Amino acid sequence: MTVSLLRTYRNGNANIELYTDGTRICQTEDKEFNFKMPMNMDIKVTNCCTFGCDMCHENSSPEGKHAPLENFDFINSWVSGSEAALGGGMLTSYPHLDELLEKLYKKGIVTNATFHQDEFVSNIDKIKSWQEKGYLHGIGVSFIKESECLKEVYGEVENVVFHVIAGLVDYKELSYLINNFSNPKVLILGYKHFRRGNKLYEKNGVEIENRIIKLSRNIDWLFKNFKVVSFDNLALTQLNVRRWISDSAWDKFYQGEEGSSNMYVDAVEGKFARNSTSTKRYKLTNNIEEMFDVIKKQERNEQL
């Protein structure tokens, strides 16, 4: 796939460029970045899900509620070029998903979405259609198990990234991705000690910690075998990734602490927070800049 410039925009004191392969470049003439709006926002649109995953930190269930469409009015205050990461729950269960995707598209937001691997397989035609319309850019697939069906549909959409969780994924499963998919990209997520994730840890904590330790000792193996490896902030800490990265590479690729350039919205409950495991949450408003200022102040106060 030819890599080309997807979006360029101004956010606070930063010039931001987004490329079709997912690369994001931020530049400023100042000593540090000061974003007025989040470059990326994780948005929970539904808490309905039929999969019942033991590690689910959202406690999603078949009886889970959907977000009212009016809870997305804040999108009108967002700047074109920003990124949204939609998730759930089971995203395809959301009855207003087409309307939401169209709203984000018309606003110029680059929208990515995460699907359970079985959800991805069974809805591949719909997902493909959304991507062809420009509604979706990146496709996150929560990898759970080996699957011939997943292998069959993998190449039907672009910009697929496999999501795996530190403490739950092992060498065998990562090797399966490497050996069965063309140039796979992987996102390592930190293990969330929250809601059902906390209950699973109480039951299998020793095994989870041992897997985290083993993975942290083999970061170089990940870099050598995957086309692209990325980490959320929690995984960076749990796996101590910093020790594998040179100072120059860290300065180039690291894009800040939680809440400095991103935030989380639980549109189901009508609240926002620094991230999905934050217990300190605030009522949604229709002004993203105001909400993001609350998150930045929270981050600054906690660093004092």
KENU-167286 format. One line per field, with one value per residue (C-alpha): residue in three letters; chain; x, y, z. Coordinates in nm, 3 decimals, always signed. Layout:
N
aa <- c(Ala	...)
ch <- c(A	...)
xx <- c(X	...)
yy <- c(Y	...)
zz <- c(Z	...)
//
This chain:
304
aa <- c(Met	Thr	Val	Ser	Leu	Leu	Arg	Thr	Tyr	Arg	Asn	Gly	Asn	Ala	Asn	Ile	Glu	Leu	Tyr	Thr	Asp	Gly	Thr	Arg	Ile	Cys	Gln	Thr	Glu	Asp	Lys	Glu	Phe	Asn	Phe	Lys	Met	Pro	Met	Asn	Met	Asp	Ile	Lys	Val	Thr	Asn	Cys	Cys	Thr	Phe	Gly	Cys	Asp	Met	Cys	His	Glu	Asn	Ser	Ser	Pro	Glu	Gly	Lys	His	Ala	Pro	Leu	Glu	Asn	Phe	Asp	Phe	Ile	Asn	Ser	Trp	Val	Ser	Gly	Ser	Glu	Ala	Ala	Leu	Gly	Gly	Gly	Met	Leu	Thr	Ser	Tyr	Pro	His	Leu	Asp	Glu	Leu	Leu	Glu	Lys	Leu	Tyr	Lys	Lys	Gly	Ile	Val	Thr	Asn	Ala	Thr	Phe	His	Gln	Asp	Glu	Phe	Val	Ser	Asn	Ile	Asp	Lys	Ile	Lys	Ser	Trp	Gln	Glu	Lys	Gly	Tyr	Leu	His	Gly	Ile	Gly	Val	Ser	Phe	Ile	Lys	Glu	Ser	Glu	Cys	Leu	Lys	Glu	Val	Tyr	Gly	Glu	Val	Glu	Asn	Val	Val	Phe	His	Val	Ile	Ala	Gly	Leu	Val	Asp	Tyr	Lys	Glu	Leu	Ser	Tyr	Leu	Ile	Asn	Asn	Phe	Ser	Asn	Pro	Lys	Val	Leu	Ile	Leu	Gly	Tyr	Lys	His	Phe	Arg	Arg	Gly	Asn	Lys	Leu	Tyr	Glu	Lys	Asn	Gly	Val	Glu	Ile	Glu	Asn	Arg	Ile	Ile	Lys	Leu	Ser	Arg	Asn	Ile	Asp	Trp	Leu	Phe	Lys	Asn	Phe	Lys	Val	Val	Ser	Phe	Asp	Asn	Leu	Ala	Leu	Thr	Gln	Leu	Asn	Val	Arg	Arg	Trp	Ile	Ser	Asp	Ser	Ala	Trp	Asp	Lys	Phe	Tyr	Gln	Gly	Glu	Glu	Gly	Ser	Ser	Asn	Met	Tyr	Val	Asp	Ala	Val	Glu	Gly	Lys	Phe	Ala	Arg	Asn	Ser	Thr	Ser	Thr	Lys	Arg	Tyr	Lys	Leu	Thr	Asn	Asn	Ile	Glu	Glu	Met	Phe	Asp	Val	Ile	Lys	Lys	Gln	Glu	Arg	Asn	Glu	Gln	Leu)
ch <- c(A	A	A	A	A	A	A	A	A	A	A	A	A	A	A	A	A	A	A	A	A	A	A	A	A	A	A	A	A	A	A	A	A	A	A	A	A	A	A	A	A	A	A	A	A	A	A	A	A	A	A	A	A	A	A	A	A	A	A	A	A	A	A	A	A	A	A	A	A	A	A	A	A	A	A	A	A	A	A	A	A	A	A	A	A	A	A	A	A	A	A	A	A	A	A	A	A	A	A	A	A	A	A	A	A	A	A	A	A	A	A	A	A	A	A	A	A	A	A	A	A	A	A	A	A	A	A	A	A	A	A	A	A	A	A	A	A	A	A	A	A	A	A	A	A	A	A	A	A	A	A	A	A	A	A	A	A	A	A	A	A	A	A	A	A	A	A	A	A	A	A	A	A	A	A	A	A	A	A	A	A	A	A	A	A	A	A	A	A	A	A	A	A	A	A	A	A	A	A	A	A	A	A	A	A	A	A	A	A	A	A	A	A	A	A	A	A	A	A	A	A	A	A	A	A	A	A	A	A	A	A	A	A	A	A	A	A	A	A	A	A	A	A	A	A	A	A	A	A	A	A	A	A	A	A	A	A	A	A	A	A	A	A	A	A	A	A	A	A	A	A	A	A	A	A	A	A	A	A	A	A	A	A	A	A	A	A	A	A	A	A	A	A	A	A	A	A	A	A	A	A	A	A	A)
xx <- c(+0.000	+0.132	+0.161	+0.022	-0.080	-0.432	-0.490	-0.299	-0.430	-0.342	-0.414	-0.301	+0.068	+0.117	+0.108	-0.018	+0.010	-0.173	-0.072	-0.267	-0.057	-0.152	+0.162	+0.103	+0.367	+0.340	+0.564	+0.585	+0.823	+0.778	+0.959	+0.653	+0.318	+0.002	-0.297	-0.634	-0.823	-0.746	-0.568	-0.742	-1.054	-1.162	-1.541	-1.757	-2.084	-2.253	-2.226	-2.419	-2.219	-2.295	-1.937	-1.895	-1.514	-1.366	-1.123	-1.379	-1.308	-1.635	-1.854	-2.039	-2.332	-2.628	-2.840	-2.594	-2.733	-2.668	-2.558	-2.832	-2.746	-2.769	-2.470	-2.252	-2.336	-1.984	-1.853	-1.975	-1.704	-1.421	-1.154	-1.127	-0.834	-0.869	-0.902	-1.184	-1.148	-1.491	-1.554	-1.795	-1.935	-2.004	-1.984	-2.202	-2.490	-2.525	-2.845	-2.723	-2.377	-2.432	-2.556	-2.263	-2.006	-2.159	-2.158	-1.788	-1.706	-1.881	-1.694	-1.363	-1.277	-1.052	-1.245	-1.101	-1.298	-1.230	-1.418	-1.404	-1.253	-1.576	-1.771	-1.519	-1.563	-1.943	-1.974	-1.694	-1.919	-2.060	-1.716	-1.578	-1.861	-1.791	-1.426	-1.501	-1.728	-1.446	-1.638	-1.372	-0.996	-0.821	-0.972	-0.875	-0.939	-0.934	-0.752	-0.882	-0.797	-0.677	-0.939	-0.954	-1.246	-1.036	-0.760	-1.010	-1.145	-0.829	-0.731	-1.074	-1.016	-0.712	-0.528	-0.604	-0.428	-0.451	-0.517	-0.376	-0.356	-0.036	-0.080	-0.330	-0.131	+0.163	+0.440	+0.229	-0.053	+0.182	+0.366	+0.033	-0.030	+0.318	+0.294	-0.063	-0.117	+0.065	+0.272	+0.061	+0.045	-0.010	-0.115	-0.020	-0.269	-0.188	-0.382	-0.662	-0.729	-1.085	-1.430	-1.426	-1.057	-0.999	-1.201	-1.005	-0.680	-0.792	-0.840	-0.541	-0.306	+0.009	-0.032	-0.108	+0.201	+0.423	+0.305	+0.370	+0.724	+0.794	+0.664	+0.863	+1.182	+1.114	+1.021	+1.307	+1.146	+0.825	+1.012	+1.188	+0.883	+0.593	+0.568	+0.438	+0.431	+0.264	+0.170	-0.085	+0.048	-0.045	+0.146	+0.449	+0.461	+0.374	+0.626	+0.893	+0.927	+1.136	+1.450	+1.442	+1.416	+1.697	+1.655	+1.624	+1.363	+1.166	+1.160	+1.045	+0.767	+0.635	+0.335	+0.277	+0.118	-0.250	-0.457	-0.193	-0.315	-0.606	-0.919	-1.204	-1.578	-1.836	-2.126	-2.348	-2.329	-2.279	-1.944	-1.581	-1.251	-0.879	-0.902	-1.136	-1.022	-1.043	-1.287	-1.284	-1.545	-1.724	-2.055	-2.036	-2.071	-2.101	-1.758	-1.456	-1.208	-1.369	-1.374	-1.015	-0.906	-1.056	-0.855	-0.530	-0.579	-0.640	-0.317	-0.117	-0.258	-0.169	+0.187	+0.239)
yy <- c(+0.000	+0.343	+0.573	+0.922	+1.224	+1.179	+1.495	+1.800	+2.045	+2.285	+2.199	+2.452	+2.518	+2.203	+2.120	+1.764	+1.535	+1.203	+0.945	+0.658	+0.394	+0.535	+0.743	+1.069	+1.345	+1.635	+1.941	+2.261	+2.554	+2.571	+2.366	+2.152	+2.075	+2.249	+2.095	+2.271	+1.956	+1.585	+1.445	+1.118	+1.034	+0.685	+0.674	+0.402	+0.393	+0.088	-0.142	-0.417	-0.730	-1.101	-1.234	-1.213	-1.189	-1.254	-0.962	-0.698	-0.386	-0.231	-0.509	-0.526	-0.768	-0.859	-0.625	-0.336	+0.004	+0.199	+0.564	+0.816	+0.980	+1.327	+1.238	+1.288	+1.657	+1.741	+1.623	+1.952	+2.137	+1.909	+2.012	+1.833	+1.592	+1.467	+1.094	+0.899	+0.540	+0.380	+0.078	-0.093	-0.335	-0.493	-0.200	-0.349	-0.389	-0.010	+0.084	+0.435	+0.335	+0.436	+0.779	+0.827	+0.723	+0.962	+1.246	+1.193	+1.164	+1.490	+1.666	+1.546	+1.317	+1.019	+0.733	+0.400	+0.120	-0.196	-0.522	-0.858	-1.101	-1.300	-0.976	-0.871	-1.197	-1.201	-0.833	-0.814	-0.696	-0.412	-0.310	-0.322	-0.096	+0.157	+0.168	+0.208	+0.505	+0.663	+0.628	+0.402	+0.419	+0.185	-0.148	-0.291	-0.662	-0.796	-1.124	-1.402	-1.734	-1.906	-1.892	-2.007	-1.770	-1.476	-1.574	-1.583	-1.229	-1.056	-0.916	-0.775	-0.445	-0.223	-0.093	-0.391	-0.392	-0.691	-0.593	-0.822	-0.779	-0.808	-1.090	-1.275	-1.320	-1.559	-1.648	-1.916	-1.676	-1.402	-1.653	-1.759	-1.399	-1.375	-1.705	-1.677	-1.312	-1.094	-0.820	-0.814	-0.505	-0.546	-0.316	-0.434	-0.318	-0.308	-0.536	-0.331	-0.405	-0.281	-0.437	-0.792	-0.753	-0.717	-1.030	-1.231	-1.110	-1.224	-1.571	-1.593	-1.321	-1.535	-1.658	-1.308	-1.161	-1.441	-1.371	-0.999	-1.071	-1.309	-1.062	-0.776	-0.979	-1.032	-0.688	-0.711	-1.027	-0.831	-0.554	-0.804	-1.008	-0.764	-0.500	-0.252	-0.284	-0.023	+0.002	+0.193	+0.390	+0.120	-0.146	+0.082	+0.086	-0.279	-0.409	-0.147	-0.083	+0.230	+0.027	-0.117	+0.222	+0.468	+0.825	+0.956	+0.696	+0.758	+1.133	+1.065	+0.816	+0.878	+1.111	+1.195	+1.081	+0.993	+1.309	+1.524	+1.457	+1.216	+1.154	+0.908	+0.950	+0.708	+0.820	+0.554	+0.722	+1.071	+1.122	+1.187	+1.102	+1.080	+0.712	+0.415	+0.304	+0.648	+0.661	+1.040	+1.122	+1.437	+1.513	+1.557	+1.905	+2.015	+2.178	+1.952	+2.228	+2.285	+1.911	+1.862	+2.154	+1.970	+1.658	+1.854	+2.028	+1.691	+1.557	+1.861	+1.843	+1.474	+1.543	+1.804)
zz <- c(+0.000	-0.097	+0.204	+0.151	+0.356	+0.493	+0.699	+0.817	+1.075	+1.356	+1.720	+1.979	+1.917	+1.708	+1.340	+1.293	+0.994	+0.960	+0.701	+0.550	+0.728	+1.069	+1.122	+1.308	+1.311	+1.556	+1.540	+1.741	+1.758	+2.137	+2.402	+2.467	+2.309	+2.425	+2.250	+2.268	+2.178	+2.204	+1.902	+1.975	+2.172	+2.281	+2.264	+2.413	+2.218	+2.369	+2.667	+2.492	+2.409	+2.381	+2.406	+2.785	+2.783	+3.128	+3.103	+2.997	+3.199	+3.079	+3.227	+2.894	+2.875	+2.651	+2.866	+2.831	+2.730	+2.410	+2.402	+2.313	+1.981	+2.140	+2.361	+2.054	+2.006	+2.129	+1.790	+1.642	+1.838	+1.727	+1.478	+1.143	+1.129	+1.487	+1.549	+1.710	+1.833	+1.865	+2.084	+2.317	+2.404	+2.072	+1.836	+1.562	+1.809	+1.829	+1.643	+1.544	+1.425	+1.062	+1.170	+1.406	+1.146	+0.893	+1.147	+1.222	+0.851	+0.763	+1.043	+0.898	+1.190	+1.110	+1.266	+1.380	+1.542	+1.741	+1.693	+1.867	+1.615	+1.580	+1.537	+1.271	+1.080	+1.088	+0.989	+0.733	+0.447	+0.656	+0.782	+0.429	+0.311	+0.588	+0.494	+0.123	+0.205	+0.405	+0.732	+0.885	+0.849	+1.094	+1.198	+1.537	+1.578	+1.933	+1.882	+2.105	+1.939	+1.623	+1.349	+0.988	+0.928	+1.046	+0.804	+0.516	+0.565	+0.691	+0.351	+0.263	+0.449	+0.494	+0.801	+1.026	+1.362	+1.596	+1.958	+2.229	+2.605	+2.806	+3.056	+2.839	+2.518	+2.491	+2.243	+2.072	+1.990	+1.870	+1.653	+1.504	+1.392	+1.242	+1.055	+0.925	+0.831	+0.580	+0.748	+1.065	+1.284	+1.656	+1.939	+2.288	+2.549	+2.917	+3.152	+3.310	+3.677	+3.651	+3.681	+3.531	+3.460	+3.832	+3.907	+3.650	+3.804	+4.148	+4.000	+3.762	+3.885	+3.901	+3.544	+3.418	+3.587	+3.454	+3.100	+3.145	+3.268	+2.980	+2.722	+2.876	+2.831	+2.460	+2.331	+2.081	+1.938	+1.879	+1.699	+1.473	+1.377	+1.340	+1.069	+1.326	+1.706	+1.921	+2.289	+2.489	+2.786	+3.034	+2.839	+2.811	+3.191	+3.259	+3.005	+3.079	+2.706	+2.762	+2.834	+2.481	+2.308	+2.239	+2.362	+2.006	+1.910	+2.231	+2.166	+1.811	+1.878	+2.231	+2.225	+2.590	+2.912	+2.943	+2.926	+2.756	+2.402	+2.443	+2.650	+2.698	+2.655	+2.789	+2.572	+2.728	+3.069	+2.926	+3.100	+3.011	+3.181	+3.126	+3.023	+3.040	+3.387	+3.548	+3.838	+3.830	+3.567	+3.458	+3.288	+2.911	+2.763	+2.403	+2.401	+2.349	+2.428	+2.770	+2.848	+2.740	+2.958	+3.257	+3.169	+3.125	+3.460	+3.626	+3.477	+3.590	+3.943	+3.976	+3.865	+4.141)
//
